[in-house]
């Protein structure tokens, strides 16, 4: 068997597979991903106040993936932080990433202040929800000034907890935004969030299928966007990248890592294939390593830039 362990910002992961935020909606239920063998877990994004989410239906599968408009449904930071504290105390076997979303810098600061004492492995700043506007009038992370300012402010209070910035693909120059976050002190980049928003219309009912009408697009159809974004970010920054979006099979994992990802998020595939997808990906990746004579996954990271 080939070694799948990797280091990310100095933190050890048993394998490169991450459960992205939002795939599992209740914090205690994230243990299912741990039991399935993931290398790390990102918990559902928390916001300043409780959010009920968007109208039903919120998720819809289609031929090339899925479209969703959950709307950041969560319990809010007060109750959520208590649930996170309990979860962290019960699950020390793998790295846990706490994801936070806000529409104002002062809200981000409050959220981070609540989470830092819990000492998670990482804090992810969700700067990329496609359906929520921020105080700058655009989705968070849409311009480097806003993203950099948020990171800079948060780093002043984050202490030893590494900060990750999750970026949107729906921008003109994602590499420039990643570079701005790096200059502001962020420790790693997560790319990408869902593409869109998009829309699907039920031609029989003559109306959009989602309750909120539009939503973020994920699944196999967005893989080329993920690979391009990770590739461009890798050439722009020196900090490590978690690549996600459309990764379904082991070949996709290799492609994302060759583009520059150290860790790989697998989310929508856990809906279509079930939690067993993580073990299938491990076996496929190990077989590829054996065939190619690869002893360490570091040999794959950024390999697509060498030719």
Buried (B, 14 or more C-beta within 10 A) or exposed (E): EBEBEBEBBEBEBBBBBBBBBBBBEEBEEBBBBBEBBBBBBBBBBBBBEBBEBBEEEBBBBEEBBBBBBBBBBBBEBEEBBBBBBEBBEEBEEBBBBBBBBBBBBEBBBBBBEBBBEBEBBBBBBBBBBBBBEBEBEBBBBBBBEBBBBBBBBBBEEBEEBBBBBBBBBBBEEBBBBBBBBBEBBBBBBBBBBBBBBBBBEEEEEEEBBBBBBBBBBBBBBBBEBBBBBBBBBBEBBEBBBBBBBBBBBBEBBBBBBBBBBBBBBBBBBBBEBEBEBBBBBBEBBBEBBEEEEBEEBEEBBBBBEEE
